[in-house]
């Protein structure tokens, strides 16, 4: 398998709904986290926002390694 196809297989995009369910927050909170840089900027396809799962998981690891607790405000 080539590097390109390996990378393609591992890329998973998360929708706003999936992020809301993942963190137990509202869509407004996801919007606020995106605006403040807690979440990375999403890509848009047909006006639907998608976040790269690997980038989200890396931010979670960075956030936890800094000793901060995840925000759970809806």
Backbone as ProteinMPNN parsed JSONL, in Angstrom:
{"seq_chain_A": "XXXXXXXXXXXXXXXXXXXXXXXXXXXXXXXXXXXXXXXXXXXXXXXXXXXXXXXXXXXXXXXXXXXXXXXXXX", "coords_chain_A": {"N_chain_A": [[0.846, -1.162, 0.0], [0.591, 2.201, -0.832], [1.986, 5.3, 0.464], [0.202, 7.427, 0.134], [-2.3, 6.106, -0.207], [-2.438, 4.785, 2.266], [-2.604, 6.929, 4.026], [-5.006, 8.003, 3.162], [-6.807, 6.006, 3.933], [-6.779, 6.189, 6.693], [-7.864, 8.623, 7.354], [-10.464, 10.224, 8.902], [-13.419, 11.983, 8.962], [-15.197, 14.163, 11.08], [-18.48, 15.176, 11.851], [-20.395, 18.09, 12.885], [-22.49, 17.189, 14.493], [-21.48, 14.728, 15.417], [-19.299, 15.616, 16.931], [-20.679, 17.076, 18.898], [-22.049, 14.99, 20.192], [-19.849, 13.489, 21.029], [-18.591, 15.108, 22.945], [-20.679, 15.844, 24.551], [-22.003, 18.303, 24.286], [-23.574, 21.36, 23.068], [-24.374, 22.482, 19.692], [-23.798, 25.158, 19.532], [-21.761, 25.427, 21.421], [-19.717, 23.972, 20.153], [-19.362, 25.701, 17.998], [-18.386, 27.953, 19.401], [-16.029, 26.887, 20.548], [-14.626, 26.424, 18.215], [-14.35, 29.024, 17.219], [-12.735, 30.158, 19.191], [-10.435, 28.717, 19.02], [-10.105, 26.334, 20.361], [-11.023, 24.09, 19.093], [-9.882, 22.971, 15.895], [-10.086, 24.768, 12.743], [-12.762, 23.79, 10.683], [-13.178, 21.832, 7.653], [-15.189, 22.608, 4.823], [-17.762, 21.08, 3.07], [-20.144, 21.222, 0.696], [-21.486, 23.043, 2.349], [-21.445, 21.75, 4.801], [-19.823, 21.152, 7.809], [-16.693, 19.62, 8.553], [-14.451, 17.974, 10.679], [-11.112, 16.888, 11.056], [-10.509, 13.792, 12.378], [-8.081, 12.804, 13.466], [-6.687, 15.161, 13.992], [-8.355, 16.33, 15.894], [-8.117, 14.408, 17.956], [-5.388, 14.701, 18.528], [-5.345, 17.298, 19.561], [-6.883, 16.823, 21.835], [-5.113, 15.144, 23.261], [-2.979, 16.944, 23.656], [-4.273, 18.86, 25.179], [-4.97, 17.404, 27.487], [-2.434, 16.625, 28.379], [-1.428, 18.993, 29.22], [-2.567, 19.274, 31.599], [-5.11, 20.247, 31.897], [-8.611, 20.169, 32.402], [-11.194, 18.856, 30.323], [-13.559, 21.065, 28.853], [-16.952, 21.169, 29.721], [-19.259, 22.602, 29.224], [-22.458, 23.409, 28.154]], "CA_chain_A": [[0.0, 0.0, 0.0], [1.405, 3.407, -0.907], [1.8, 6.27, 1.542], [-1.019, 8.178, -0.133], [-3.476, 5.292, 0.092], [-2.464, 4.558, 3.706], [-3.088, 8.159, 4.64], [-6.408, 8.129, 2.807], [-7.568, 5.035, 4.709], [-6.792, 6.552, 8.102], [-8.505, 9.916, 7.544], [-11.887, 10.152, 9.209], [-13.959, 13.311, 9.196], [-16.269, 14.201, 12.064], [-19.443, 16.252, 11.653], [-20.769, 18.84, 14.084], [-23.323, 16.317, 15.33], [-20.609, 13.745, 16.059], [-18.549, 16.324, 17.98], [-21.621, 17.366, 19.983], [-22.255, 13.738, 20.925], [-18.57, 13.077, 21.613], [-18.281, 15.924, 24.119], [-21.884, 16.12, 25.326], [-22.221, 19.747, 24.246], [-24.462, 21.832, 22.011], [-23.733, 22.976, 18.472], [-23.281, 26.498, 19.848], [-20.477, 25.243, 22.101], [-18.757, 23.6, 19.108], [-19.075, 26.953, 17.291], [-17.545, 28.785, 20.275], [-14.713, 26.256, 20.636], [-13.957, 26.644, 16.931], [-14.014, 30.455, 17.139], [-11.672, 30.493, 20.151], [-9.248, 27.928, 18.734], [-10.066, 25.067, 21.089], [-11.112, 23.14, 17.991], [-9.327, 23.524, 14.656], [-11.06, 25.179, 11.737], [-13.226, 22.646, 9.9], [-13.316, 21.98, 6.206], [-16.607, 22.653, 4.442], [-18.15, 20.419, 1.834], [-21.583, 21.466, 0.535], [-21.91, 23.788, 3.535], [-21.395, 20.895, 5.988], [-18.489, 21.239, 8.413], [-16.046, 18.356, 8.909], [-13.177, 18.083, 11.375], [-10.245, 15.72, 10.927], [-10.5, 13.081, 13.662], [-6.715, 12.729, 13.992], [-6.347, 16.481, 14.533], [-9.142, 16.472, 17.132], [-7.496, 13.549, 18.972], [-4.114, 15.307, 18.915], [-5.664, 18.428, 20.44], [-7.295, 16.242, 23.114], [-3.895, 14.711, 23.958], [-2.263, 18.15, 24.071], [-5.074, 19.485, 26.229], [-4.846, 16.599, 28.704], [-1.047, 16.626, 28.853], [-1.196, 20.295, 29.862], [-3.18, 19.196, 32.92], [-6.41, 20.923, 31.913], [-9.774, 19.301, 32.273], [-12.023, 19.247, 29.19], [-14.717, 21.908, 29.133], [-18.204, 20.434, 29.524], [-20.343, 23.574, 29.309], [-23.339, 23.384, 26.969]], "C_chain_A": [[0.9, 1.237, 0.0], [1.113, 4.341, 0.266], [0.498, 7.036, 1.353], [-2.245, 7.354, 0.223], [-3.562, 4.953, 1.579], [-3.041, 5.764, 4.419], [-4.583, 8.306, 4.382], [-7.271, 7.192, 3.661], [-7.723, 5.452, 6.161], [-7.517, 7.861, 8.381], [-9.995, 9.712, 7.774], [-12.339, 11.559, 9.559], [-15.146, 13.228, 10.14], [-17.178, 15.394, 11.788], [-19.687, 16.98, 12.971], [-21.566, 17.956, 15.035], [-22.456, 15.304, 16.094], [-19.803, 14.409, 17.179], [-19.446, 16.658, 19.17], [-21.849, 16.126, 20.841], [-20.993, 13.315, 21.658], [-18.289, 13.804, 22.925], [-19.489, 16.236, 24.985], [-22.191, 17.61, 25.406], [-23.164, 20.103, 23.105], [-23.657, 22.276, 20.788], [-23.138, 24.37, 18.712], [-21.922, 26.411, 20.551], [-19.397, 24.849, 21.096], [-18.373, 24.848, 18.312], [-18.124, 27.831, 18.104], [-16.139, 28.209, 20.385], [-13.927, 26.451, 19.344], [-13.492, 28.094, 16.822], [-12.847, 30.823, 18.046], [-10.416, 29.657, 19.957], [-9.117, 26.643, 19.527], [-10.165, 23.916, 20.096], [-10.479, 23.785, 16.763], [-10.436, 23.978, 13.721], [-11.473, 23.954, 10.912], [-13.102, 22.912, 8.406], [-14.81, 21.989, 5.925], [-16.788, 21.971, 3.099], [-19.668, 20.548, 1.746], [-22.198, 22.086, 1.786], [-22.054, 22.921, 4.791], [-19.965, 20.943, 6.506], [-17.99, 19.855, 8.815], [-14.716, 18.66, 9.574], [-12.41, 16.784, 11.2], [-10.132, 15.053, 12.298], [-9.103, 13.028, 14.276], [-6.295, 14.061, 14.61], [-7.1, 16.746, 15.836], [-8.498, 15.656, 18.251], [-6.155, 14.106, 19.435], [-4.35, 16.493, 19.853], [-6.125, 17.931, 21.805], [-6.066, 15.818, 23.927], [-3.113, 15.911, 24.475], [-2.965, 18.81, 25.252], [-4.911, 18.733, 27.552], [-3.421, 16.61, 29.245], [-0.682, 17.94, 29.524], [-1.873, 20.347, 31.234], [-4.523, 19.895, 33.024], [-7.508, 19.885, 31.776], [-10.586, 19.769, 31.074], [-13.212, 20.067, 29.635], [-15.98, 21.116, 28.837], [-19.415, 21.371, 29.621], [-21.157, 23.543, 28.032], [-23.88, 24.757, 26.675]], "O_chain_A": [[1.867, 1.3, 0.759], [0.113, 4.183, 0.968], [-0.23, 7.266, 2.318], [-3.146, 7.857, 0.895], [-4.668, 4.844, 2.109], [-3.873, 5.627, 5.315], [-5.339, 8.687, 5.276], [-8.369, 7.574, 4.066], [-8.714, 5.095, 6.798], [-7.763, 8.183, 9.543], [-10.693, 9.113, 6.956], [-11.706, 12.242, 10.365], [-15.992, 12.342, 10.02], [-16.699, 16.496, 11.523], [-19.242, 16.541, 14.031], [-21.339, 17.976, 16.245], [-22.681, 15.058, 17.279], [-19.642, 13.831, 18.253], [-19.024, 16.537, 20.32], [-21.842, 16.204, 22.069], [-21.063, 12.834, 22.789], [-17.814, 13.207, 23.89], [-19.342, 16.834, 26.052], [-22.588, 18.118, 26.455], [-23.509, 19.256, 22.28], [-22.436, 22.424, 20.843], [-22.094, 24.709, 18.155], [-21.038, 27.23, 20.301], [-18.273, 25.344, 21.18], [-17.202, 25.04, 17.985], [-17.17, 28.387, 17.56], [-15.16, 28.952, 20.323], [-12.709, 26.624, 19.373], [-12.373, 28.36, 16.385], [-12.054, 31.702, 17.709], [-9.426, 29.865, 20.658], [-8.124, 25.931, 19.386], [-9.482, 22.901, 20.233], [-10.532, 25.004, 16.604], [-11.596, 23.607, 13.899], [-10.619, 23.172, 10.493], [-12.943, 24.049, 7.962], [-15.6, 21.443, 6.695], [-16.075, 22.242, 2.133], [-20.391, 20.05, 2.608], [-23.285, 21.704, 2.22], [-22.721, 23.325, 5.744], [-19.012, 20.794, 5.741], [-18.739, 19.031, 9.339], [-13.947, 19.495, 9.098], [-13.0, 15.704, 11.198], [-9.706, 15.684, 13.265], [-8.959, 13.192, 15.488], [-5.62, 14.082, 15.64], [-6.544, 17.321, 16.772], [-8.347, 16.149, 19.369], [-5.818, 13.996, 20.613], [-3.625, 16.663, 20.833], [-5.803, 18.539, 22.825], [-5.981, 16.091, 25.125], [-2.635, 15.897, 25.61], [-2.323, 19.261, 26.2], [-4.735, 19.346, 28.605], [-3.228, 16.604, 30.461], [0.266, 17.999, 30.307], [-1.765, 21.346, 31.945], [-5.024, 20.113, 34.127], [-7.343, 18.859, 31.116], [-10.664, 20.972, 30.826], [-13.808, 19.795, 30.677], [-16.066, 20.458, 27.801], [-20.485, 20.95, 30.061], [-20.6, 23.642, 26.939], [-24.636, 24.931, 25.72]]}, "name": "protein", "num_of_chains": 1, "seq": "XXXXXXXXXXXXXXXXXXXXXXXXXXXXXXXXXXXXXXXXXXXXXXXXXXXXXXXXXXXXXXXXXXXXXXXXXX"}
